[in-house]
Amino acid sequence: MVKTFHQFSGNHPIAIVTGGARRVGAAICRALAAAGCDIALTYRTSADEASQLVHELASTGAAATCLQLDLGVAAEVEAFIQAIKADAPRLDVIVHNASRYHPTPLDSISQADLRSFIEINALSPACLSASLAPMLGQSPLPGGGAIIAMGDIHAMGRPRKDFLAYSMSKAAITEMVQSLAVDLAPAIRVNGVAPGVVAFPEHGFESDPEMQQAYLRRVPLGRSGTPEDAAEVVRWLALDATYLTGEILRVDGGRWLR
């Protein structure tokens, strides 16, 4: 087996961040690295961005590696789990950030769409959490090991039109967080972060400035958040919030209120 964690000494906390190459995932990697963690990030297609981020993190003194992973392929998920078990000297934090996101209007939705969203956004994170829990449970951090799952405020009772498959899959994250918080206590804390808008999509109708302004008119703070806003909440939950488990924190500028 290729040694994917050979540069990790085990002297620092190790955090896995799925979908960590770009946008919010990259901000999470930077925040955890700045807090003293070594980083293993996954990517599906963003190989160049992942490699660049690894070099960036290494330049700050963090050990870092990137691994290609498609959460929609069960064999890849299992191989990833086995690589961590065989090669990582320790495991302290898992951040489930990677997800599939796009509208699925009812007149074109398929069973394959529904299965894919559930597989990527819910089933694979649950399998990773369960399979790696024994390693996380050995974390020497003051609050023990930590799992952070990225949800969505619109899958918590604020559904959006044409997002059935995505919303169903993200709604499962809430139950996963709460169930795992009970199952894995007291050695592992499990929490979630539910953003509103912290990074508008780069493509599709949500990249349209008029659509964005219409959305922001319903945000009491009057602006979108930033990837760093979400990343800081993830960092806090992972490393500092030692008496918090089973919670979903909304990072939405007050959008939930409207």
Disulfide bonds with the S-S distance in Angstrom:
none
